[in-house]
Amino acid sequence: MNSDELRSIQAPLKDRYREAPDAALITLRAQGRLGEGVSCKVETGKALVTAGLHPATGGTGLAACSGDMLLEALVACAGVTLNAVATAFGIVLRDATLQAEGDLDFRGTLGVAKDAPVGFRAIRLSIDLDTDASDDEIATLLRLTERYCVVYQTLARPPALAVTHRRRPR
């Protein structure tokens, strides 16, 4: 896809969202169901993924770890955004690889130490580019990738989060 093709696809959407801002408000959903042992089956839209405990918390390593899935979502979103921005600006990328790393202290999630945080202490996203783009073009590419990557922005500026529940009637 080139920049003209991308603009022609996105232009009517942008026009619609300018004219009717509420049309741009979309609710994304994820769904899962408890599986065997300590696992949860998550529907991804393309496949069914079984998530389970990380080996550092007693898992076998055969099921996907939700922490890994979070980092994978960041890599996927940043990669798609990077590619879209490069396409829109006509920046030729021969190749690019992205890697996300996150530091966890499993004492927190296992309740071993109350002062240990539950969740990532730090996340790092590394992007390796194969391009002849100028330093200014690369700086713009990375700045706009950060700005428009949904997962990056969600992690950088956490939204309000709520948990609800309902009991099924018997």
TIRO-2110 file (N, C-alpha, C; in Angstrom, 1 decimal):
// TIRO-2110
0.9, -1.2, 0.0, N, 1, A
0.0, 0.0, 0.0, CA, 1, A
0.9, 1.2, 0.0, C, 1, A
0.5, 2.2, -0.8, N, 2, A
1.3, 3.5, -0.8, CA, 2, A
0.5, 4.6, -0.1, C, 2, A
1.1, 5.8, 0.1, N, 3, A
0.4, 6.8, 0.8, CA, 3, A
-0.9, 7.3, 0.2, C, 3, A
-1.0, 7.3, -1.1, N, 4, A
-2.2, 7.7, -1.8, CA, 4, A
-3.3, 6.7, -1.5, C, 4, A
-3.0, 5.4, -1.5, N, 5, A
-4.0, 4.4, -1.2, CA, 5, A
-4.5, 4.4, 0.2, C, 5, A
-3.5, 4.7, 1.1, N, 6, A
-3.9, 4.8, 2.5, CA, 6, A
-4.8, 6.0, 2.8, C, 6, A
-4.4, 7.1, 2.2, N, 7, A
-5.2, 8.3, 2.3, CA, 7, A
-6.6, 8.2, 1.7, C, 7, A
-6.7, 7.5, 0.6, N, 8, A
-8.0, 7.3, 0.0, CA, 8, A
-8.9, 6.4, 0.8, C, 8, A
-8.3, 5.5, 1.6, N, 9, A
-9.1, 4.6, 2.5, CA, 9, A
-9.5, 5.4, 3.7, C, 9, A
-8.6, 6.2, 4.2, N, 10, A
-8.9, 6.9, 5.5, CA, 10, A
-9.6, 8.2, 5.4, C, 10, A
-9.5, 8.8, 4.2, N, 11, A
-10.2, 10.1, 4.0, CA, 11, A
-11.7, 10.1, 4.3, C, 11, A
-12.4, 9.2, 3.8, N, 12, A
-13.9, 9.2, 4.1, CA, 12, A
-14.2, 9.0, 5.6, C, 12, A
-13.3, 8.2, 6.2, N, 13, A
-13.5, 7.9, 7.7, CA, 13, A
-13.2, 9.2, 8.5, C, 13, A
-12.1, 9.9, 8.1, N, 14, A
-11.7, 11.1, 8.8, CA, 14, A
-12.8, 12.2, 8.6, C, 14, A
-13.3, 12.3, 7.4, N, 15, A
-14.4, 13.3, 7.1, CA, 15, A
-15.6, 13.0, 8.0, C, 15, A
-16.0, 11.7, 8.0, N, 16, A
-17.2, 11.3, 8.8, CA, 16, A
-17.0, 11.6, 10.3, C, 16, A
-15.8, 11.3, 10.8, N, 17, A
-15.6, 11.6, 12.2, CA, 17, A
-15.5, 13.0, 12.5, C, 17, A
-15.1, 13.9, 11.6, N, 18, A
-15.1, 15.3, 11.8, CA, 18, A
-16.5, 15.8, 11.8, C, 18, A
-17.4, 15.3, 10.9, N, 19, A
-18.8, 15.7, 10.9, CA, 19, A
-19.6, 15.2, 12.0, C, 19, A
-19.3, 14.0, 12.4, N, 20, A
-20.1, 13.3, 13.4, CA, 20, A
-19.1, 12.6, 14.4, C, 20, A
-18.6, 13.4, 15.4, N, 21, A
-17.6, 12.9, 16.3, CA, 21, A
-18.0, 11.6, 17.0, C, 21, A
-19.3, 11.5, 17.3, N, 22, A
-19.8, 10.3, 18.0, CA, 22, A
-19.6, 9.0, 17.2, C, 22, A
-19.5, 9.2, 15.9, N, 23, A
-19.3, 8.0, 15.0, CA, 23, A
-18.0, 7.4, 15.2, C, 23, A
-17.0, 8.1, 15.8, N, 24, A
-15.7, 7.7, 16.0, CA, 24, A
-15.5, 6.9, 17.3, C, 24, A
-16.6, 7.0, 18.2, N, 25, A
-16.5, 6.3, 19.5, CA, 25, A
-16.9, 4.9, 19.3, C, 25, A
-16.0, 4.0, 19.4, N, 26, A
-16.2, 2.6, 19.2, CA, 26, A
-15.8, 1.8, 20.5, C, 26, A
-16.6, 0.8, 20.9, N, 27, A
-16.2, 0.0, 22.0, CA, 27, A
-15.7, -1.3, 21.5, C, 27, A
-14.4, -1.6, 21.8, N, 28, A
-13.8, -2.8, 21.5, CA, 28, A
-14.1, -3.8, 22.7, C, 28, A
-14.1, -5.1, 22.4, N, 29, A
-14.4, -6.1, 23.4, CA, 29, A
-13.5, -7.2, 23.3, C, 29, A
-13.3, -7.8, 24.4, N, 30, A
-12.5, -9.1, 24.5, CA, 30, A
-13.4, -10.0, 25.4, C, 30, A
-13.3, -11.3, 25.1, N, 31, A
-14.1, -12.2, 25.9, CA, 31, A
-13.3, -13.5, 26.1, C, 31, A
-13.5, -14.0, 27.3, N, 32, A
-12.8, -15.3, 27.7, CA, 32, A
-13.7, -16.1, 28.5, C, 32, A
-13.3, -17.4, 28.7, N, 33, A
-14.0, -18.3, 29.6, CA, 33, A
-13.0, -19.2, 30.3, C, 33, A
-13.2, -19.4, 31.6, N, 34, A
-12.3, -20.2, 32.3, CA, 34, A
-12.1, -21.6, 31.7, C, 34, A
-10.8, -22.0, 31.7, N, 35, A
-10.5, -23.3, 31.1, CA, 35, A
-10.0, -24.3, 32.1, C, 35, A
-9.4, -25.4, 31.7, N, 36, A
-9.0, -26.4, 32.6, CA, 36, A
-7.8, -25.9, 33.5, C, 36, A
-7.7, -26.4, 34.7, N, 37, A
-6.6, -26.0, 35.6, CA, 37, A
-6.8, -24.5, 35.8, C, 37, A
-5.7, -23.8, 35.9, N, 38, A
-5.7, -22.4, 36.1, CA, 38, A
-5.4, -21.7, 34.7, C, 38, A
-6.5, -21.6, 33.9, N, 39, A
-6.3, -21.1, 32.6, CA, 39, A
-7.6, -20.3, 32.2, C, 39, A
-7.5, -19.5, 31.2, N, 40, A
-8.6, -18.8, 30.6, CA, 40, A
-8.5, -18.9, 29.1, C, 40, A
-9.6, -19.2, 28.4, N, 41, A
-9.5, -19.3, 26.9, CA, 41, A
-10.1, -17.9, 26.4, C, 41, A
-9.2, -17.2, 25.6, N, 42, A
-9.6, -15.9, 25.2, CA, 42, A
-9.8, -16.0, 23.7, C, 42, A
-10.9, -15.4, 23.2, N, 43, A
-11.2, -15.3, 21.8, CA, 43, A
-10.5, -14.1, 21.2, C, 43, A
-9.6, -14.2, 20.3, N, 44, A
-8.9, -13.1, 19.7, CA, 44, A
-9.5, -12.6, 18.4, C, 44, A
-10.5, -13.2, 17.9, N, 45, A
-11.1, -12.8, 16.6, CA, 45, A
-10.5, -13.7, 15.5, C, 45, A
-9.3, -14.1, 15.7, N, 46, A
-8.6, -15.0, 14.7, CA, 46, A
-8.4, -16.4, 15.2, C, 46, A
-8.3, -16.5, 16.5, N, 47, A
-8.0, -17.8, 17.1, CA, 47, A
-8.4, -17.8, 18.5, C, 47, A
-8.4, -19.0, 19.1, N, 48, A
-8.7, -19.1, 20.5, CA, 48, A
-7.3, -19.3, 21.2, C, 48, A
-7.0, -18.4, 22.2, N, 49, A
-5.8, -18.5, 22.9, CA, 49, A
-6.0, -18.9, 24.3, C, 49, A
-5.3, -19.9, 24.8, N, 50, A
-5.4, -20.3, 26.2, CA, 50, A
-4.3, -19.6, 27.0, C, 50, A
-4.7, -18.7, 27.9, N, 51, A
-3.8, -18.0, 28.8, CA, 51, A
-3.7, -18.8, 30.1, C, 51, A
-2.5, -18.8, 30.7, N, 52, A
-2.4, -19.4, 32.0, CA, 52, A
-1.3, -18.8, 32.8, C, 52, A
-0.9, -19.4, 33.9, N, 53, A
0.1, -18.9, 34.7, CA, 53, A
1.5, -18.9, 34.1, C, 53, A
2.3, -17.8, 34.3, N, 54, A
3.7, -17.8, 33.9, CA, 54, A
4.4, -18.8, 34.7, C, 54, A
5.5, -19.4, 34.2, N, 55, A
6.3, -20.3, 34.9, CA, 55, A
6.8, -19.8, 36.3, C, 55, A
7.0, -18.5, 36.3, N, 56, A
7.5, -17.9, 37.6, CA, 56, A
6.4, -17.9, 38.7, C, 56, A
5.2, -18.2, 38.3, N, 57, A
4.1, -18.3, 39.3, CA, 57, A
3.5, -19.7, 39.4, C, 57, A
4.2, -20.6, 38.8, N, 58, A
3.7, -22.0, 38.9, CA, 58, A
3.1, -22.6, 37.6, C, 58, A
3.1, -21.8, 36.5, N, 59, A
2.6, -22.3, 35.2, CA, 59, A
3.6, -23.3, 34.6, C, 59, A
3.1, -24.0, 33.6, N, 60, A
3.9, -24.9, 32.8, CA, 60, A
4.7, -24.3, 31.7, C, 60, A
4.3, -23.1, 31.3, N, 61, A
4.9, -22.5, 30.1, CA, 61, A
4.2, -22.9, 28.8, C, 61, A
3.2, -23.8, 28.9, N, 62, A
2.5, -24.2, 27.7, CA, 62, A
1.4, -23.2, 27.3, C, 62, A
0.9, -22.5, 28.2, N, 63, A
-0.2, -21.5, 28.0, CA, 63, A
0.4, -20.1, 27.8, C, 63, A
-0.3, -19.3, 27.1, N, 64, A
0.2, -17.9, 26.9, CA, 64, A
0.1, -17.2, 28.3, C, 64, A
1.1, -16.3, 28.5, N, 65, A
1.1, -15.5, 29.7, CA, 65, A
0.5, -14.2, 29.4, C, 65, A
-0.5, -13.7, 30.2, N, 66, A
-1.1, -12.4, 29.9, CA, 66, A
-0.1, -11.3, 29.9, C, 66, A
0.9, -11.3, 30.7, N, 67, A
2.0, -10.3, 30.6, CA, 67, A
2.6, -10.3, 29.3, C, 67, A
3.0, -11.5, 28.8, N, 68, A
3.5, -11.6, 27.4, CA, 68, A
2.5, -11.0, 26.4, C, 68, A
1.3, -11.3, 26.5, N, 69, A
0.3, -10.9, 25.6, CA, 69, A
0.2, -9.4, 25.6, C, 69, A
0.3, -8.7, 26.7, N, 70, A
0.3, -7.3, 26.8, CA, 70, A
1.5, -6.7, 26.0, C, 70, A
2.6, -7.3, 26.2, N, 71, A
3.8, -6.8, 25.4, CA, 71, A
3.6, -7.1, 24.0, C, 71, A
3.1, -8.2, 23.6, N, 72, A
2.8, -8.6, 22.2, CA, 72, A
1.8, -7.6, 21.6, C, 72, A
0.8, -7.2, 22.4, N, 73, A
-0.2, -6.2, 21.9, CA, 73, A
0.5, -4.8, 21.6, C, 73, A
1.5, -4.5, 22.5, N, 74, A
2.2, -3.2, 22.3, CA, 74, A
3.1, -3.3, 21.0, C, 74, A
3.8, -4.4, 20.8, N, 75, A
4.6, -4.6, 19.6, CA, 75, A
3.7, -4.6, 18.4, C, 75, A
2.6, -5.3, 18.4, N, 76, A
1.7, -5.3, 17.3, CA, 76, A
1.2, -3.9, 16.9, C, 76, A
0.7, -3.2, 17.9, N, 77, A
0.1, -1.9, 17.7, CA, 77, A
1.1, -0.9, 17.2, C, 77, A
2.3, -0.9, 17.9, N, 78, A
3.3, 0.0, 17.5, CA, 78, A
3.8, -0.3, 16.1, C, 78, A
3.9, -1.6, 15.7, N, 79, A
4.4, -2.0, 14.4, CA, 79, A
3.4, -1.6, 13.3, C, 79, A
2.1, -1.8, 13.6, N, 80, A
1.1, -1.3, 12.6, CA, 80, A
1.1, 0.2, 12.4, C, 80, A
1.2, 0.9, 13.6, N, 81, A
1.2, 2.3, 13.6, CA, 81, A
2.4, 2.9, 12.9, C, 81, A
3.6, 2.3, 13.2, N, 82, A
4.8, 2.7, 12.5, CA, 82, A
4.7, 2.5, 11.0, C, 82, A
4.2, 1.4, 10.6, N, 83, A
4.0, 1.1, 9.1, CA, 83, A
3.0, 2.1, 8.5, C, 83, A
2.0, 2.4, 9.2, N, 84, A
1.0, 3.4, 8.6, CA, 84, A
1.6, 4.8, 8.5, C, 84, A
2.3, 5.2, 9.6, N, 85, A
2.9, 6.5, 9.5, CA, 85, A
4.0, 6.6, 8.4, C, 85, A
4.8, 5.6, 8.3, N, 86, A
5.8, 5.5, 7.2, CA, 86, A
5.1, 5.6, 5.9, C, 86, A
4.1, 4.8, 5.7, N, 87, A
3.3, 4.8, 4.4, CA, 87, A
2.7, 6.2, 4.1, C, 87, A
2.1, 6.8, 5.1, N, 88, A
1.5, 8.1, 5.0, CA, 88, A
2.5, 9.2, 4.6, C, 88, A
3.7, 9.1, 5.1, N, 89, A
4.7, 10.1, 4.8, CA, 89, A
5.7, 9.7, 3.7, C, 89, A
5.4, 8.6, 3.1, N, 90, A
6.3, 8.1, 2.0, CA, 90, A
7.7, 7.8, 2.5, C, 90, A
7.9, 7.4, 3.7, N, 91, A
9.2, 6.9, 4.3, CA, 91, A
9.3, 5.5, 3.9, C, 91, A
10.3, 5.1, 3.2, N, 92, A
10.6, 3.7, 2.8, CA, 92, A
11.3, 3.0, 3.9, C, 92, A
10.6, 2.0, 4.4, N, 93, A
11.3, 1.1, 5.4, CA, 93, A
11.5, -0.3, 4.7, C, 93, A
12.8, -0.6, 4.6, N, 94, A
13.1, -1.9, 4.0, CA, 94, A
12.7, -3.0, 5.0, C, 94, A
12.9, -2.7, 6.3, N, 95, A
12.5, -3.7, 7.3, CA, 95, A
12.5, -2.9, 8.6, C, 95, A
11.8, -3.5, 9.6, N, 96, A
11.8, -2.9, 10.9, CA, 96, A
11.4, -4.1, 11.9, C, 96, A
12.1, -4.1, 13.0, N, 97, A
11.7, -5.1, 14.0, CA, 97, A
11.5, -4.3, 15.3, C, 97, A
10.5, -4.8, 16.1, N, 98, A
10.1, -4.2, 17.3, CA, 98, A
10.2, -5.2, 18.4, C, 98, A
10.7, -4.8, 19.6, N, 99, A
10.8, -5.6, 20.7, CA, 99, A
10.3, -4.9, 22.0, C, 99, A
9.5, -5.5, 22.8, N, 100, A
9.0, -5.0, 24.0, CA, 100, A
9.5, -5.8, 25.2, C, 100, A
10.0, -5.2, 26.2, N, 101, A
10.5, -5.9, 27.4, CA, 101, A
9.8, -5.2, 28.6, C, 101, A
9.4, -6.0, 29.6, N, 102, A
8.8, -5.5, 30.8, CA, 102, A
9.4, -6.2, 32.0, C, 102, A
9.6, -5.4, 33.0, N, 103, A
10.2, -5.9, 34.3, CA, 103, A
9.1, -6.1, 35.3, C, 103, A
9.0, -7.4, 35.8, N, 104, A
8.0, -7.7, 36.8, CA, 104, A
8.7, -8.3, 38.1, C, 104, A
8.1, -8.0, 39.2, N, 105, A
8.5, -8.6, 40.5, CA, 105, A
7.4, -9.5, 40.9, C, 105, A
7.6, -10.8, 40.6, N, 106, A
6.5, -11.8, 40.9, CA, 106, A
6.1, -12.0, 42.3, C, 106, A
6.9, -11.4, 43.2, N, 107, A
6.5, -11.4, 44.6, CA, 107, A
5.2, -10.7, 44.8, C, 107, A
5.0, -9.6, 44.0, N, 108, A
3.7, -8.9, 44.1, CA, 108, A
2.5, -9.7, 43.8, C, 108, A
2.5, -10.3, 42.6, N, 109, A
1.3, -11.1, 42.2, CA, 109, A
1.1, -12.3, 43.0, C, 109, A
2.2, -12.9, 43.6, N, 110, A
2.0, -14.0, 44.4, CA, 110, A
1.7, -13.7, 45.9, C, 110, A
1.7, -12.4, 46.2, N, 111, A
1.4, -12.0, 47.6, CA, 111, A
2.4, -12.3, 48.6, C, 111, A
3.7, -12.4, 48.1, N, 112, A
4.8, -12.8, 49.0, CA, 112, A
5.3, -11.5, 49.7, C, 112, A
5.3, -10.4, 49.1, N, 113, A
5.8, -9.1, 49.7, CA, 113, A
4.8, -8.0, 49.4, C, 113, A
4.2, -7.5, 50.4, N, 114, A
3.2, -6.4, 50.2, CA, 114, A
3.7, -5.2, 49.6, C, 114, A
5.0, -4.9, 49.7, N, 115, A
5.6, -3.7, 49.1, CA, 115, A
6.0, -4.0, 47.7, C, 115, A
5.9, -5.2, 47.2, N, 116, A
6.3, -5.5, 45.8, CA, 116, A
5.1, -5.1, 44.9, C, 116, A
5.2, -4.3, 43.9, N, 117, A
4.1, -4.0, 43.0, CA, 117, A
3.6, -5.2, 42.2, C, 117, A
2.3, -5.1, 42.0, N, 118, A
1.7, -6.1, 41.1, CA, 118, A
1.6, -5.4, 39.7, C, 118, A
2.2, -6.0, 38.8, N, 119, A
2.3, -5.4, 37.4, CA, 119, A
3.7, -5.0, 37.0, C, 119, A
3.8, -4.5, 35.8, N, 120, A
5.1, -4.1, 35.3, CA, 120, A
5.6, -2.9, 36.0, C, 120, A
6.9, -3.0, 36.4, N, 121, A
7.6, -1.8, 36.9, CA, 121, A
8.1, -0.9, 35.8, C, 121, A
8.5, -1.5, 34.7, N, 122, A
9.0, -0.7, 33.6, CA, 122, A
8.7, -1.5, 32.3, C, 122, A
8.4, -0.8, 31.2, N, 123, A
8.3, -1.4, 29.9, CA, 123, A
9.1, -0.6, 28.9, C, 123, A
9.9, -1.3, 28.1, N, 124, A
10.7, -0.7, 27.1, CA, 124, A
10.3, -1.2, 25.7, C, 124, A
10.2, -0.3, 24.8, N, 125, A
9.9, -0.6, 23.4, CA, 125, A
11.1, -0.2, 22.6, C, 125, A
11.7, -1.2, 21.9, N, 126, A
12.8, -0.9, 21.0, CA, 126, A
12.4, -1.2, 19.6, C, 126, A
12.8, -0.2, 18.7, N, 127, A
12.5, -0.3, 17.3, CA, 127, A
13.8, -0.2, 16.5, C, 127, A
14.0, -1.2, 15.7, N, 128, A
15.2, -1.3, 14.8, CA, 128, A
14.8, -1.1, 13.4, C, 128, A
15.3, 0.0, 12.8, N, 129, A
14.8, 0.4, 11.4, CA, 129, A
15.9, 0.1, 10.4, C, 129, A
15.5, -0.4, 9.2, N, 130, A
16.4, -0.5, 8.1, CA, 130, A
15.8, 0.5, 7.0, C, 130, A
16.4, 1.7, 7.0, N, 131, A
15.8, 2.7, 6.1, CA, 131, A
16.9, 3.7, 5.8, C, 131, A
16.7, 4.4, 4.7, N, 132, A
17.6, 5.5, 4.3, CA, 132, A
17.0, 6.9, 4.7, C, 132, A
16.0, 6.9, 5.5, N, 133, A
15.3, 8.1, 5.9, CA, 133, A
16.3, 8.9, 6.7, C, 133, A
16.1, 10.2, 6.6, N, 134, A
16.9, 11.2, 7.4, CA, 134, A
16.6, 11.1, 8.9, C, 134, A
17.5, 11.6, 9.7, N, 135, A
17.3, 11.6, 11.1, CA, 135, A
16.0, 12.4, 11.5, C, 135, A
15.8, 13.5, 10.8, N, 136, A
14.5, 14.2, 11.0, CA, 136, A
13.3, 13.4, 10.7, C, 136, A
13.3, 12.7, 9.6, N, 137, A
12.2, 11.8, 9.2, CA, 137, A
12.0, 10.7, 10.2, C, 137, A
13.1, 10.1, 10.7, N, 138, A
13.0, 9.1, 11.7, CA, 138, A
12.4, 9.6, 13.0, C, 138, A
12.9, 10.8, 13.4, N, 139, A
12.4, 11.4, 14.6, CA, 139, A
10.9, 11.6, 14.5, C, 139, A
10.4, 12.1, 13.3, N, 140, A
9.0, 12.3, 13.1, CA, 140, A
8.2, 11.0, 13.1, C, 140, A
8.8, 10.0, 12.4, N, 141, A
8.2, 8.7, 12.4, CA, 141, A
8.0, 8.1, 13.8, C, 141, A
9.0, 8.2, 14.6, N, 142, A
8.9, 7.7, 16.0, CA, 142, A
8.0, 8.5, 16.9, C, 142, A
8.0, 9.8, 16.7, N, 143, A
7.1, 10.7, 17.5, CA, 143, A
5.7, 10.4, 17.2, C, 143, A
5.4, 10.2, 15.9, N, 144, A
4.0, 10.0, 15.5, CA, 144, A
3.6, 8.6, 15.8, C, 144, A
4.5, 7.6, 15.8, N, 145, A
4.2, 6.3, 16.2, CA, 145, A
3.7, 6.2, 17.6, C, 145, A
4.5, 6.9, 18.5, N, 146, A
4.1, 7.0, 19.9, CA, 146, A
2.8, 7.7, 20.1, C, 146, A
2.6, 8.8, 19.4, N, 147, A
1.4, 9.6, 19.5, CA, 147, A
0.1, 8.8, 19.1, C, 147, A
0.2, 8.0, 18.1, N, 148, A
-1.0, 7.4, 17.5, CA, 148, A
-1.1, 5.9, 17.8, C, 148, A
-0.2, 5.3, 18.5, N, 149, A
-0.3, 3.9, 18.9, CA, 149, A
-1.2, 3.8, 20.1, C, 149, A
-2.4, 3.1, 19.9, N, 150, A
-3.4, 3.0, 21.0, CA, 150, A
-2.9, 2.3, 22.2, C, 150, A
-2.2, 1.2, 22.0, N, 151, A
-1.7, 0.5, 23.2, CA, 151, A
-0.6, 1.3, 23.9, C, 151, A
0.3, 1.9, 23.2, N, 152, A
1.3, 2.7, 23.9, CA, 152, A
0.7, 3.8, 24.7, C, 152, A
-0.2, 4.6, 24.1, N, 153, A
-0.9, 5.7, 24.8, CA, 153, A
-1.7, 5.2, 26.0, C, 153, A
-2.3, 4.0, 25.8, N, 154, A
-3.1, 3.5, 27.0, CA, 154, A
-2.2, 3.1, 28.1, C, 154, A
-1.0, 2.6, 27.9, N, 155, A
-0.1, 2.3, 28.9, CA, 155, A
0.5, 3.5, 29.5, C, 155, A
0.8, 4.5, 28.6, N, 156, A
1.4, 5.8, 29.1, CA, 156, A
0.5, 6.6, 29.9, C, 156, A
-0.8, 6.6, 29.6, N, 157, A
-1.8, 7.4, 30.2, CA, 157, A
-3.0, 6.5, 30.5, C, 157, A
-2.9, 5.7, 31.6, N, 158, A
-4.0, 4.7, 31.9, CA, 158, A
-5.4, 5.3, 32.0, C, 158, A
-6.3, 4.7, 31.4, N, 159, A
-7.7, 5.1, 31.4, CA, 159, A
-8.4, 4.8, 32.8, C, 159, A
-9.5, 5.3, 33.0, N, 160, A
-10.3, 4.9, 34.1, CA, 160, A
-10.6, 3.4, 33.9, C, 160, A
-10.5, 2.6, 35.0, N, 161, A
-10.7, 1.2, 34.9, CA, 161, A
-11.7, 0.8, 36.0, C, 161, A
-12.6, 0.0, 35.6, N, 162, A
-13.6, -0.5, 36.5, CA, 162, A
-13.9, -2.0, 36.3, C, 162, A
-14.2, -2.7, 37.4, N, 163, A
-14.6, -4.1, 37.3, CA, 163, A
-16.0, -4.2, 37.8, C, 163, A
-16.8, -4.9, 37.1, N, 164, A
-18.2, -5.2, 37.5, CA, 164, A
-18.4, -6.7, 37.5, C, 164, A
-19.4, -7.1, 38.1, N, 165, A
-19.7, -8.6, 38.1, CA, 165, A
-21.2, -8.8, 38.2, C, 165, A
-21.6, -9.9, 37.9, N, 166, A
-23.0, -10.3, 38.1, CA, 166, A
-23.0, -11.8, 38.4, C, 166, A
-23.9, -12.2, 39.2, N, 167, A
-24.0, -13.6, 39.6, CA, 167, A
-25.1, -14.2, 38.6, C, 167, A
-24.8, -15.3, 38.0, N, 168, A
-25.7, -16.0, 37.1, CA, 168, A
-26.8, -16.6, 38.0, C, 168, A
-28.1, -16.5, 37.5, N, 169, A
-29.1, -17.2, 38.3, CA, 169, A
-29.0, -18.7, 38.1, C, 169, A
-29.3, -19.4, 39.2, N, 170, A
-29.2, -20.9, 39.1, CA, 170, A
-30.5, -21.5, 38.6, C, 170, A
END
